[in-house]
Amino acid sequence: MSIASFLKSLFSFPSNSFESVVLLKGVASQICELARAHYPREVVYFLSGKILNHTLFIDGLLYQHYSSDSRHGIVYQNLPILSSMVGSFHSHPGFSCNPSKADLSFFRKYGFVHFIIRRPYDSSSFCAYDSYGHPIPFQFS
């Protein structure tokens, strides 16, 4: 086991310790606003959350410095080891929320729940994926 894998297992939530994902409506609204404000550039944030009764609640955004254009977003990740980071969200400037190869690589490195929001950047525009790029169900609350 590599040092990175050991630290990830020591300080991260186990990916199988929850059965459902809830994105709080206030966080979803912030995501929509950020995506609209940065269009046509991608926006990238990390998600914070906690597990209660086998449900992962996404309850906040964690900003990390990043650069982006209309095709890519690059994050300069510098979160403390004991952060509440559970995944990420980023926007796509088009009407697809299918993850790219770069997205899939990013997903495997940073958490285990990843949202992509596509145009028109409203509540119907969200897609969620696990760290392998498989779609996962979620709900708003």
Secondary structure, 3 states (H helix, E strand, C coil): CCHHHHHHHHHCCCCCCCCEEEECHHHHHHHHHHHHHHCCCCCEEEEEEEEECCEEEEEEEECCCEEECCCCEEECCCCCCCCCEEEEEEECCCCCCCCCHHHHHHHHHCCCEEEEECCCCCHHHEEEECCCCCECCCEEC
